[in-house]
Amino acid sequence: MDLLTNIELWAAVTGLACVFLAARENIWSYPIGIINVILFMVMFYQVQLFPDVTLQIIFLVLSIYGWYVWLTGPKNVKDVRKTRGMTVKEIVVTILVLALVTPVTGWLYHEYSAAVFGSDAALPFVDSFILVASILAQWFLSKKVIQTWFLWIAVDLVAVPLYFSRGLTITAVLYIFFLANAVYGYLAWRKVMKEESAGRTEAA
């Protein structure tokens, strides 16, 4: 087993553990996620998916922030914040960011990857969608906004064929599991929201 395959395998293991725990609102999702993004950072650099390299750096920062937010939220039985839906403002901003930032980011990686990373980026516009949508999804995950799972589903649907095309078979299969977990995460969080809403109604 070569070094890249070994890194890819461990990235897959920690990635599965991370999203499994996140969907179940377990705080250990974050420290395991920090290990995961470091492994992915190295792997994506090796296959010239430079927006994904940038994404892992951002994920590292957001994971540390998200860990702090979940730890310092209102104390309930699971010591995490209550799940909520997007506001109208958040919906509008999300759509605008995806529509405007994705093509600009793709162009920047298309033009400047060789100068910054030493070689041209592979499929920069497709990879940039993953970058932008994942940042939004991770942000809303840290805020416990249920629509985070819709964004993750979109990311996974784009990522699977991209990673197969770059020879990252283990990672592509991993993202199929991520897709299934995102669907589960949405259903699980929706159930929690209904229970919390029913609890507030009974308390009133």
PyMOL commands that set and color helices and strands:
alter all, ss='L'
color gray80, all
select helices_A, chain A and resi 3-23+29-46+50-72+88-117+124-142+148-165+169-203
alter helices_A, ss='H'
color red, helices_A
deselect
rebuild
show_as cartoon
